[in-house]
Amino acid sequence: MSATQAEPYAGKVCIIEAGATGLYIGMLLKNVGITDVDIFEGNNRIGGRLYTHHFPGDTKHNYYDVGAMRVPEIPWMQPTLRLMRYLELDVQPYIYKNPETKPAPPVSYWYRHEPIEDDQFDAFMQPIVNDFANNFQLAFTKWLTTGKDNFSTRAFLMAGPKDQGAPSPPCPPLIRSTGLFDQSFTETIIDYTDFQNASKDKWWRVEGGCQRISGAMESKLADESWPRVGFKPVTVTTNSRVVALSNDNVAKKISVTVANKDPAKYDMVFNTTAMAPLQKMDLQGLGLPDNILTGIRSLSYDRATKVAIKFSKAWWNPSDVDQYGGYSSNDLPIRTTVYPSWNDSKDYPTVLIVSYTWAKDATRMASLVQDYNPLHKPSVEEPIIKLCIENLVKLWSDRSPRPSFETLAGLYESHHAWGWENDPWTGGAYALFGPGQFKNIYPQFQLLYCKDKFAMCGEALSSHHAWISGSLDSAYIKTIEFLLANNLTDEIEKLRESIFGGGLAEIPQEMDDELVKWTLSNWKQGWNLLGCLILLPFQRCHPSSAIAMDAPALQSLAKSASHLSRKKILSTDHIIHFRTGTLAPLSSLSS
């Protein structure tokens, strides 16, 4: 035990929900020897948006991923790829685009089969994206200090800063989702950066479906020989919806109430639900600040709907050659059709994601989903299937042989449709912030509350909305904060040297190069930060996430956290004043 290490943690921990974030926190805690952990899942299955639907029968690839289905080989997705391989899952290529497919999958806009490009918008976005790709933290910090996060994408293009040379907004068919230009322009930049980088690299999937990730994580938690022989298993209790949380100031514990059960006391609680389920809980007893309660209610989520049809053969594949994968874009109601990343034979039963929609398109498609009951018997006569087949016929109408409605309906075997906005355990597909929410709401969620006994984490509270890595990074960061708050420096060192987060002896891409940066000197030019700690654990740092401390407290925390730093402070170019938000070069620090 190091000189500054506290006694081994003897508290009891509760993790709410067993999606990617909750299961990952469980693994992180168990990895460092904290096993007195309860994980409550309200649903009858684990995984959250790691959800794979299996069709009846035992044919190969008899499934599709309703939620997460692909991971690009880009730096900030490495935690997911490392986890998938660490869990010894069968990781296979996901074919985002297949250059071998000739001709390319069909497109359809305005009932014409002509691909369209928006070169003007691409030219406008590229310089901004380059800044973010070169130094995400610096570009993002500068972006927030300009007030540009207060614009939606549409408003920025129409009335944003004149020096940006913004083009007029393209009409809705030119983007793959109707209404996405109403999101924060910051979201558009980050999404554009992700896919620009991903277009140059490989993509990956899990054979058997991404829900196997959560299953393998649960197995590790239950395994008494992981991470070492003799470890107490950590179990997940399903059908256990948390309905109330309160802070017991006398006992110095958090009270957790599961539906139809008596409250239980915990020393630490990690809530990993989406905002909609969190809002449904009775949180009055936690005494959370008004801005947090407002954020829980108002942080924006996008919608997503998928419709998959199992056909008796792969009618879209003209032969047994390797022409598979990729997608078709269109402005029909189905919007995007995703072709399977495998070729089992053109005459073999195959599942096709006929429609993958987001935003307003997803709401309209979800309105046709008749029944989410697993006992529901699907039929080709359902309106949503008739619409999907009609759209497929139009989409493929320039190909020979041209498929007919009767032909495709005759090949129909079954289907499954899901609208995430109607899922009671998510209330939306993934976070997609509105104007100003990154700057004004997001930073407050990065702190621990109830005297460091309550944390909120998950994909929505990460830098990478809609990606598994966002969930994992948020889990890692909040676990580090919890360990720091309890002075568990040996446990932090164990995590730092493990494959978790950013990998062996690394830290997640979302975290700054150093978890803790500090200075006991004055800023030049009158910047008085003597005895203040600048805590920048997140790539998307913001002034309000910095914490002011007096010199003795700073020195104490610096001793316990100094081993986390991998580089000297001068390795970072800029830092922000924690009160004003002004950006300044580190060279302005006195020695």
C-alpha positions as CSV (number, residue, x, y, z in Angstrom):
1,M,0.0,0.0,0.0
2,S,1.4,3.4,-1.0
3,A,2.0,6.1,1.6
4,T,-1.0,8.1,0.5
5,Q,-3.3,5.2,-0.1
6,A,-6.4,4.9,2.0
7,E,-7.6,1.7,3.6
8,P,-9.2,-0.8,1.1
9,Y,-12.7,0.4,0.2
10,A,-15.2,-1.2,2.6
11,G,-18.3,0.5,1.3
12,K,-21.2,-1.0,-0.6
13,V,-21.8,0.2,-4.2
14,C,-25.0,0.3,-6.3
15,I,-25.0,0.5,-10.1
16,I,-28.3,1.4,-11.7
17,E,-29.0,-0.3,-15.0
18,A,-26.9,-3.0,-16.7
19,G,-26.2,-1.5,-20.1
20,A,-22.6,-1.0,-21.4
21,T,-21.9,1.7,-18.8
22,G,-23.2,-0.1,-15.8
23,L,-21.6,-3.4,-16.7
24,Y,-18.3,-1.7,-17.4
25,I,-18.2,0.1,-14.1
26,G,-18.9,-3.3,-12.5
27,M,-15.9,-4.7,-14.3
28,L,-13.7,-1.7,-13.4
29,L,-14.6,-2.0,-9.7
30,K,-14.2,-5.8,-9.6
31,N,-10.8,-5.5,-11.4
32,V,-9.5,-3.4,-8.5
33,G,-11.0,-5.6,-5.8
34,I,-14.3,-3.8,-5.0
35,T,-16.9,-6.5,-5.2
36,D,-19.6,-5.5,-2.7
37,V,-21.7,-4.3,-5.6
38,D,-25.3,-4.6,-6.6
39,I,-26.4,-4.0,-10.2
40,F,-30.1,-3.4,-10.7
41,E,-31.6,-3.6,-14.2
42,G,-35.2,-2.6,-14.6
43,N,-35.7,-4.5,-17.9
44,N,-36.0,-8.2,-18.2
45,R,-32.7,-8.3,-20.1
46,I,-29.3,-6.7,-19.8
47,G,-27.4,-4.7,-22.4
48,G,-29.5,-1.6,-22.8
49,R,-28.9,-0.4,-26.4
50,L,-26.7,-3.5,-27.0
51,Y,-29.8,-5.3,-28.2
52,T,-29.8,-8.1,-30.9
53,H,-33.1,-9.6,-32.2
54,H,-33.0,-13.2,-33.2
55,F,-35.6,-14.5,-35.7
56,P,-37.1,-17.9,-35.4
57,G,-35.1,-20.8,-36.9
58,D,-31.5,-21.8,-36.8
59,T,-30.1,-20.4,-40.0
60,K,-26.8,-18.6,-40.0
61,H,-26.9,-14.9,-39.4
62,N,-30.5,-15.2,-38.3
63,Y,-30.5,-11.9,-36.4
64,Y,-29.9,-8.1,-36.6
65,D,-28.6,-5.5,-34.2
66,V,-31.5,-3.3,-33.1
67,G,-29.1,-1.0,-31.3
68,A,-25.3,-0.6,-31.7
69,M,-24.1,-2.6,-34.6
70,R,-20.7,-1.3,-35.8
71,V,-17.4,0.1,-34.5
72,P,-15.0,2.1,-36.7
73,E,-11.2,1.7,-36.4
74,I,-10.6,5.3,-35.2
75,P,-8.6,6.4,-32.1
76,W,-11.5,7.3,-29.9
77,M,-13.3,4.0,-30.5
78,Q,-10.3,1.9,-29.4
79,P,-11.7,1.2,-25.9
80,T,-14.6,-0.6,-27.5
81,L,-12.4,-2.6,-29.8
82,R,-10.0,-3.5,-27.0
83,L,-12.9,-4.7,-24.9
84,M,-14.4,-6.8,-27.6
85,R,-11.1,-8.6,-28.2
86,Y,-10.4,-8.9,-24.4
87,L,-13.8,-10.6,-24.0
88,E,-12.6,-13.0,-26.8
89,L,-15.6,-12.2,-29.0
90,D,-15.6,-13.1,-32.6
91,V,-14.9,-9.7,-34.1
92,Q,-15.5,-9.6,-37.9
93,P,-15.3,-6.9,-40.6
94,Y,-18.3,-4.6,-40.9
95,I,-18.7,-3.6,-44.5
96,Y,-19.6,0.1,-44.4
97,K,-18.8,0.5,-48.1
98,N,-17.7,-2.3,-50.4
99,P,-15.7,-1.0,-53.4
100,E,-16.1,-4.5,-55.0
101,T,-19.8,-4.0,-55.4
102,K,-20.4,-3.2,-59.0
103,P,-22.6,-1.3,-59.6
104,A,-22.8,0.4,-56.2
105,P,-26.0,0.0,-54.2
106,P,-28.8,2.1,-55.6
107,V,-29.8,5.5,-54.4
108,S,-33.0,7.5,-55.0
109,Y,-33.7,11.2,-54.5
110,W,-36.7,12.9,-56.0
111,Y,-37.5,9.5,-57.6
112,R,-34.3,9.8,-59.6
113,H,-31.4,7.3,-59.3
114,E,-28.6,9.8,-59.2
115,P,-26.1,10.2,-56.3
116,I,-26.0,13.7,-54.9
117,E,-23.2,15.5,-53.2
118,D,-23.2,18.8,-51.3
119,D,-19.7,20.0,-52.1
120,Q,-20.4,23.5,-50.8
121,F,-21.3,22.2,-47.3
122,D,-18.3,19.8,-47.4
123,A,-16.0,22.6,-48.3
124,F,-17.4,24.7,-45.4
125,M,-17.1,22.0,-42.9
126,Q,-13.6,20.7,-43.8
127,P,-11.5,23.5,-42.2
128,I,-13.5,23.2,-38.9
129,V,-13.2,19.4,-38.9
130,N,-9.5,19.6,-39.6
131,D,-9.0,21.7,-36.4
132,F,-11.0,19.2,-34.3
133,A,-9.1,16.3,-35.8
134,N,-5.7,17.9,-35.2
135,N,-6.3,18.9,-31.6
136,F,-9.8,18.1,-30.4
137,Q,-9.5,19.6,-26.9
138,L,-8.0,22.9,-28.1
139,A,-10.5,23.3,-30.9
140,F,-13.4,22.4,-28.7
141,T,-12.4,24.8,-26.0
142,K,-11.9,27.6,-28.4
143,W,-15.3,26.8,-29.9
144,L,-17.1,27.1,-26.6
145,T,-15.4,30.4,-25.7
146,T,-16.8,31.9,-28.9
147,G,-20.4,31.2,-28.1
148,K,-20.9,29.2,-31.3
149,D,-22.4,26.3,-29.3
150,N,-25.5,28.4,-28.9
151,F,-26.4,27.9,-32.5
152,S,-28.3,25.1,-34.1
153,T,-26.7,23.9,-37.3
154,R,-29.5,25.5,-39.3
155,A,-29.2,28.8,-37.4
156,F,-25.4,28.9,-37.8
157,L,-25.7,28.4,-41.5
158,M,-28.4,31.0,-41.9
159,A,-27.3,33.7,-39.4
160,G,-24.1,32.6,-37.8
161,P,-20.8,34.6,-37.6
162,K,-20.2,36.2,-41.0
163,D,-16.5,35.4,-40.9
164,Q,-17.3,31.7,-41.3
165,G,-18.4,31.9,-44.9
166,A,-21.3,29.6,-44.2
167,P,-23.3,28.3,-47.2
168,S,-27.1,28.4,-47.3
169,P,-28.6,25.4,-45.6
170,P,-29.1,22.5,-47.9
171,C,-32.7,21.3,-48.3
172,P,-33.6,18.3,-46.1
173,P,-33.2,15.5,-48.8
174,L,-29.5,16.3,-49.0
175,I,-28.8,14.9,-45.6
176,R,-29.6,11.4,-44.4
177,S,-32.1,12.5,-41.7
178,T,-34.8,15.1,-41.8
179,G,-34.5,17.6,-39.0
180,L,-31.0,17.0,-37.8
181,F,-30.0,20.5,-38.7
182,D,-32.0,21.6,-35.6
183,Q,-29.4,20.0,-33.4
184,S,-26.5,21.9,-31.9
185,F,-24.0,22.8,-34.5
186,T,-21.3,21.4,-32.2
187,E,-23.0,18.0,-32.5
188,T,-22.9,18.3,-36.3
189,I,-19.1,19.1,-36.2
190,I,-18.4,16.1,-33.9
191,D,-20.5,13.7,-35.9
192,Y,-18.9,15.0,-39.2
193,T,-15.5,14.5,-37.6
194,D,-16.3,11.0,-36.5
195,F,-17.5,9.8,-39.9
196,Q,-14.8,11.7,-41.9
197,N,-12.1,9.8,-39.9
198,A,-14.1,6.6,-40.0
199,S,-14.4,6.7,-43.8
200,K,-10.6,6.1,-44.1
201,D,-10.5,3.1,-41.7
202,K,-11.9,-0.3,-41.2
203,W,-15.2,-1.0,-39.4
204,W,-15.9,-4.0,-37.1
205,R,-18.9,-6.0,-35.8
206,V,-19.5,-8.9,-33.4
207,E,-20.4,-12.2,-35.0
208,G,-23.7,-13.2,-33.4
209,G,-24.6,-9.6,-32.6
210,C,-23.4,-6.8,-30.3
211,Q,-25.6,-8.0,-27.4
212,R,-22.9,-10.6,-27.0
213,I,-20.7,-7.8,-25.6
214,S,-23.0,-7.3,-22.6
215,G,-23.4,-11.1,-22.2
216,A,-19.6,-11.5,-22.0
217,M,-19.2,-8.6,-19.6
218,E,-21.9,-10.2,-17.3
219,S,-20.0,-13.5,-17.4
220,K,-16.8,-11.8,-16.3
221,L,-18.6,-10.2,-13.4
222,A,-20.1,-13.6,-12.3
223,D,-16.7,-15.5,-12.8
224,E,-15.1,-16.2,-9.4
225,S,-11.8,-16.7,-11.2
226,W,-11.8,-13.2,-12.8
227,P,-9.7,-11.1,-12.6
228,R,-8.0,-13.5,-10.2
229,V,-9.1,-16.7,-8.4
230,G,-11.1,-16.2,-5.3
231,F,-12.9,-13.0,-6.3
232,K,-16.5,-12.6,-5.1
233,P,-18.9,-12.6,-8.1
234,V,-20.9,-9.5,-8.9
235,T,-24.4,-10.3,-10.1
236,V,-27.0,-8.4,-12.0
237,T,-30.6,-8.5,-10.8
238,T,-33.1,-7.9,-13.7
239,N,-36.7,-6.8,-13.4
240,S,-35.6,-4.4,-10.7
241,R,-36.6,-0.9,-11.5
242,V,-35.2,1.8,-9.2
243,V,-38.0,4.2,-8.4
244,A,-36.5,6.5,-5.8
245,L,-33.1,7.9,-4.6
246,S,-32.4,10.0,-1.5
247,N,-29.4,11.2,0.4
248,D,-29.3,10.1,4.1
249,N,-27.1,12.8,5.6
250,V,-27.2,11.2,9.1
251,A,-26.0,7.8,7.9
252,K,-23.9,9.4,5.1
253,K,-25.3,7.0,2.6
254,I,-27.6,7.0,-0.5
255,S,-30.9,5.3,-0.1
256,V,-32.0,3.3,-3.2
257,T,-35.6,2.0,-3.6
258,V,-36.3,-0.7,-6.1
259,A,-40.0,-1.1,-7.0
260,N,-42.0,-3.2,-4.5
261,K,-39.0,-3.4,-2.2
262,D,-37.8,-1.7,1.0
263,P,-35.1,1.0,0.6
264,A,-31.4,-0.1,0.8
265,K,-28.4,2.0,1.9
266,Y,-25.3,2.4,-0.2
267,D,-22.0,4.2,0.2
268,M,-21.8,5.0,-3.5
269,V,-24.4,5.0,-6.3
270,F,-23.6,5.1,-10.0
271,N,-26.7,5.9,-12.1
272,T,-26.1,4.8,-15.7
273,T,-29.6,5.2,-17.1
274,A,-30.6,7.5,-19.9
275,M,-32.1,10.8,-18.9
276,A,-35.8,9.7,-19.5
277,P,-35.7,6.8,-16.9
278,L,-33.7,9.0,-14.5
279,Q,-36.4,11.7,-14.7
280,K,-39.1,9.1,-13.8
281,M,-37.4,8.4,-10.5
282,D,-38.2,10.3,-7.3
283,L,-35.0,12.3,-6.9
284,Q,-36.2,14.9,-4.4
285,G,-34.3,13.4,-1.6
286,L,-30.9,13.8,-3.3
287,G,-31.0,17.5,-3.1
288,L,-29.5,17.9,-6.6
289,P,-29.0,21.5,-7.9
290,D,-31.6,23.1,-10.0
291,N,-29.4,23.0,-13.1
292,I,-28.9,19.3,-12.8
293,L,-32.7,18.6,-12.5
294,T,-33.2,20.9,-15.5
295,G,-30.6,19.0,-17.5
296,I,-32.1,15.7,-16.7
297,R,-35.4,17.0,-18.1
298,S,-34.0,18.9,-21.1
299,L,-30.9,17.3,-22.5
300,S,-31.9,16.4,-26.0
301,Y,-32.0,12.8,-27.4
302,D,-32.4,11.7,-31.0
303,R,-34.8,9.1,-32.3
304,A,-33.9,6.0,-34.3
305,T,-36.1,3.3,-35.9
306,K,-35.0,0.1,-37.6
307,V,-37.1,-2.3,-39.6
308,A,-35.5,-5.6,-40.5
309,I,-37.1,-8.2,-42.8
310,K,-36.0,-11.8,-43.1
311,F,-36.2,-12.9,-46.8
312,S,-36.0,-16.5,-48.0
313,K,-33.0,-15.4,-50.2
314,A,-30.7,-12.4,-50.7
315,W,-32.6,-11.1,-53.8
316,W,-30.4,-8.0,-53.9
317,N,-27.3,-10.0,-54.4
318,P,-27.1,-11.0,-58.1
319,S,-24.6,-13.8,-57.6
320,D,-22.4,-15.6,-55.1
321,V,-19.5,-13.2,-55.7
322,D,-18.3,-10.9,-52.9
323,Q,-20.8,-8.2,-53.5
324,Y,-22.3,-7.4,-50.1
325,G,-22.3,-4.8,-47.4
326,G,-22.8,-1.1,-47.8
327,Y,-26.0,0.9,-47.8
328,S,-28.5,2.7,-50.0
329,S,-29.5,6.3,-49.3
330,N,-32.8,7.8,-50.4
331,D,-35.4,10.3,-49.5
332,L,-38.2,7.7,-49.4
333,P,-39.7,7.0,-45.9
334,I,-37.2,4.1,-45.4
335,R,-34.3,6.6,-45.9
336,T,-31.4,4.2,-45.4
337,T,-31.2,0.5,-46.3
338,V,-28.3,-1.4,-44.7
339,Y,-27.1,-4.6,-46.5
340,P,-25.6,-7.4,-44.4
341,S,-21.8,-7.6,-44.1
342,W,-21.6,-11.2,-45.2
343,N,-22.5,-13.4,-48.2
344,D,-24.0,-16.7,-47.1
345,S,-25.2,-17.4,-50.6
346,K,-27.8,-15.6,-52.7
347,D,-30.3,-18.4,-52.2
348,Y,-29.9,-18.6,-48.4
349,P,-32.3,-16.9,-46.0
350,T,-31.0,-13.5,-45.1
351,V,-32.0,-10.6,-42.8
352,L,-32.0,-7.2,-44.4
353,I,-32.2,-3.9,-42.5
354,V,-34.7,-2.4,-44.9
355,S,-35.1,0.9,-43.0
356,Y,-32.7,2.7,-40.6
357,T,-34.0,6.2,-39.8
358,W,-33.2,9.0,-37.5
359,A,-34.8,12.2,-36.3
360,K,-38.2,13.2,-37.9
361,D,-37.9,10.2,-40.3
362,A,-37.6,7.8,-37.3
363,T,-40.7,9.3,-35.6
364,R,-42.8,8.8,-38.7
365,M,-41.6,5.2,-39.2
366,A,-42.1,4.4,-35.5
367,S,-45.7,5.5,-35.8
368,L,-46.2,2.4,-38.0
369,V,-44.7,-0.1,-35.5
370,Q,-47.9,-1.9,-34.4
371,D,-46.7,-3.9,-31.5
372,Y,-43.6,-4.3,-29.3
373,N,-44.9,-7.4,-27.6
374,P,-42.4,-10.2,-28.2
375,L,-45.4,-12.6,-28.7
376,H,-46.6,-10.4,-31.5
377,K,-46.9,-12.5,-34.7
378,P,-45.4,-10.5,-37.6
379,S,-47.2,-10.4,-41.0
380,V,-46.4,-9.2,-44.5
381,E,-49.8,-7.5,-44.4
382,E,-48.8,-5.0,-41.7
383,P,-48.7,-1.4,-43.0
384,I,-45.0,-0.9,-42.1
385,I,-44.0,-3.9,-44.2
386,K,-46.1,-2.9,-47.2
387,L,-44.5,0.5,-47.1
388,C,-41.0,-0.9,-46.8
389,I,-41.5,-3.3,-49.7
390,E,-43.0,-0.6,-51.8
391,N,-40.0,1.6,-51.1
392,L,-37.6,-1.2,-51.9
393,V,-39.3,-1.6,-55.3
394,K,-38.9,2.1,-56.1
395,L,-35.3,2.1,-54.8
396,W,-34.3,-0.9,-57.0
397,S,-36.4,0.1,-60.0
398,D,-33.4,1.0,-62.2
399,R,-31.9,-2.5,-61.8
400,S,-32.3,-5.6,-63.9
401,P,-34.2,-7.7,-63.1
402,R,-36.4,-5.1,-61.5
403,P,-38.0,-6.6,-58.3
404,S,-41.8,-6.4,-58.0
405,F,-43.9,-6.0,-54.9
406,E,-45.3,-9.5,-55.4
407,T,-41.9,-11.0,-55.7
408,L,-40.5,-9.4,-52.6
409,A,-43.7,-10.1,-50.6
410,G,-43.4,-13.7,-51.7
411,L,-39.9,-13.9,-50.3
412,Y,-40.9,-12.4,-46.9
413,E,-40.5,-14.8,-44.0
414,S,-40.7,-12.5,-40.9
415,H,-39.8,-9.0,-39.7
416,H,-39.0,-7.0,-36.6
417,A,-39.3,-3.3,-36.1
418,W,-38.2,-1.1,-33.2
419,G,-38.5,2.6,-32.4
420,W,-36.1,3.6,-29.6
421,E,-38.1,6.7,-28.7
422,N,-40.9,4.3,-27.6
423,D,-38.6,2.2,-25.5
424,P,-39.5,2.8,-21.8
425,W,-35.9,2.1,-20.7
426,T,-34.3,4.7,-23.0
427,G,-36.9,7.2,-24.1
428,G,-34.7,7.9,-27.1
429,A,-31.9,6.4,-29.2
430,Y,-29.0,8.4,-27.9
431,A,-28.1,11.9,-26.8
432,L,-28.0,14.6,-29.4
433,F,-27.6,17.9,-27.7
434,G,-29.5,21.1,-28.6
435,P,-28.0,24.5,-29.0
436,G,-26.1,25.7,-25.9
437,Q,-26.4,22.4,-24.0
438,F,-22.7,21.5,-24.3
439,K,-21.6,24.8,-22.9
440,N,-24.3,25.4,-20.3
441,I,-25.5,22.0,-19.0
442,Y,-23.1,19.2,-19.9
443,P,-20.2,20.3,-17.7
444,Q,-22.3,20.2,-14.5
445,F,-22.9,16.5,-15.0
446,Q,-19.2,15.7,-14.9
447,L,-19.1,16.2,-11.1
448,L,-19.9,13.9,-8.2
449,Y,-22.9,14.9,-6.0
450,C,-24.2,14.2,-2.5
451,K,-20.7,14.6,-1.0
452,D,-19.1,12.3,-3.6
453,K,-21.6,9.5,-3.1
454,F,-23.6,9.9,-6.3
455,A,-22.5,9.9,-10.0
456,M,-24.4,10.2,-13.2
457,C,-22.7,8.6,-16.3
458,G,-23.4,7.1,-19.6
459,E,-23.2,7.7,-23.3
460,A,-25.2,10.9,-23.0
461,L,-22.6,12.4,-20.5
462,S,-19.6,11.6,-22.7
463,S,-18.0,13.2,-25.7
464,H,-19.1,10.4,-28.0
465,H,-22.9,10.4,-28.3
466,A,-24.4,7.3,-30.0
467,W,-21.2,5.2,-29.7
468,I,-20.3,2.4,-27.3
469,S,-17.0,4.1,-26.5
470,G,-18.9,7.0,-25.1
471,S,-20.4,4.7,-22.5
472,L,-17.1,3.1,-21.7
473,D,-15.2,6.4,-21.4
474,S,-17.9,7.9,-19.1
475,A,-17.7,4.8,-17.0
476,Y,-14.0,4.9,-16.7
477,I,-13.8,8.6,-15.9
478,K,-16.5,8.4,-13.2
479,T,-14.8,5.4,-11.7
480,I,-11.6,7.3,-11.5
481,E,-13.4,10.3,-9.8
482,F,-14.9,7.9,-7.3
483,L,-11.5,6.3,-6.5
484,L,-9.9,9.8,-6.2
485,A,-12.6,11.0,-3.9
486,N,-11.9,8.0,-1.6
487,N,-8.1,8.4,-1.9
488,L,-7.8,4.9,-3.5
489,T,-4.6,5.6,-5.3
490,D,-3.5,1.9,-5.5
491,E,-6.7,1.1,-7.2
492,I,-6.3,3.9,-9.7
493,E,-2.8,2.6,-10.5
494,K,-4.3,-0.9,-11.2
495,L,-6.8,0.6,-13.6
496,R,-4.1,2.7,-15.3
497,E,-2.0,-0.4,-15.9
498,S,-5.0,-2.5,-17.2
499,I,-6.6,-2.7,-20.6
500,F,-9.6,-0.7,-19.4
501,G,-10.2,2.9,-20.5
502,G,-7.4,3.7,-22.9
503,G,-5.6,0.4,-22.6
504,L,-2.4,-0.8,-20.9
505,A,-0.8,2.1,-19.0
506,E,-2.9,4.6,-21.1
507,I,-6.0,6.7,-20.4
508,P,-9.1,7.0,-22.5
509,Q,-9.1,9.2,-25.6
510,E,-11.9,11.3,-24.0
511,M,-9.7,12.2,-21.1
512,D,-7.1,14.9,-21.2
513,D,-3.5,13.8,-21.4
514,E,-3.3,14.4,-17.7
515,L,-6.2,13.8,-15.3
516,V,-5.0,16.5,-13.0
517,K,-3.2,19.7,-13.9
518,W,-2.3,22.3,-11.3
519,T,-0.1,25.3,-10.6
520,L,0.8,27.0,-7.3
521,S,2.0,30.1,-9.1
522,N,0.2,33.2,-10.3
523,W,-0.9,33.8,-13.8
524,K,1.0,36.6,-15.5
525,Q,-1.0,39.7,-16.5
526,G,-3.0,39.6,-13.2
527,W,-4.5,36.1,-13.5
528,N,-4.8,35.1,-9.8
529,L,-5.1,31.3,-9.5
530,L,-2.8,30.9,-6.5
531,G,-3.7,27.7,-4.7
532,C,-6.3,26.6,-7.3
533,L,-6.6,23.3,-8.9
534,I,-7.5,23.1,-12.6
535,L,-9.3,19.8,-13.0
536,L,-9.6,18.8,-16.6
537,P,-10.5,15.1,-16.8
538,F,-12.6,15.5,-19.9
539,Q,-11.6,16.2,-23.5
540,R,-14.5,18.6,-23.6
541,C,-13.3,20.7,-20.8
542,H,-15.2,23.7,-19.6
543,P,-14.6,26.4,-17.0
544,S,-17.4,25.3,-14.8
545,S,-15.9,21.8,-14.5
546,A,-12.8,23.3,-12.8
547,I,-12.7,23.2,-9.1
548,A,-11.2,25.9,-6.8
549,M,-9.3,24.6,-3.8
550,D,-7.2,26.2,-1.1
551,A,-3.5,25.4,-1.1
552,P,-3.5,22.7,1.6
553,A,-6.3,20.8,-0.1
554,L,-4.5,21.2,-3.4
555,Q,-1.3,19.8,-2.0
556,S,-3.1,16.8,-0.5
557,L,-4.9,15.9,-3.7
558,A,-1.8,16.6,-5.8
559,K,0.1,14.0,-3.8
560,S,-2.6,11.4,-4.2
561,A,-3.1,12.1,-7.9
562,S,0.3,13.0,-9.2
563,H,1.1,9.5,-10.4
564,L,-1.7,9.8,-12.9
565,S,0.2,12.3,-15.0
566,R,2.0,10.8,-18.0
567,K,3.5,14.0,-19.2
568,K,4.6,17.3,-17.6
569,I,2.2,20.1,-17.5
570,L,4.0,22.0,-20.3
571,S,3.1,19.2,-22.7
572,T,-0.4,20.8,-23.1
573,D,-0.6,23.9,-25.2
574,H,-3.5,25.8,-23.6
575,I,-5.5,26.0,-20.4
576,I,-8.7,27.9,-19.5
577,H,-9.3,30.4,-16.7
578,F,-11.8,28.6,-14.5
579,R,-13.8,31.7,-13.7
580,T,-13.9,33.6,-17.0
581,G,-13.5,30.8,-19.5
582,T,-10.7,32.8,-21.3
583,L,-8.3,30.7,-23.2
584,A,-4.6,31.3,-22.6
585,P,-1.3,29.5,-23.5
586,L,0.4,27.6,-20.8
587,S,3.5,29.7,-21.6
588,S,1.8,32.5,-19.7
589,L,2.2,30.6,-16.5
590,S,5.0,31.8,-14.3
591,S,7.7,29.2,-13.6
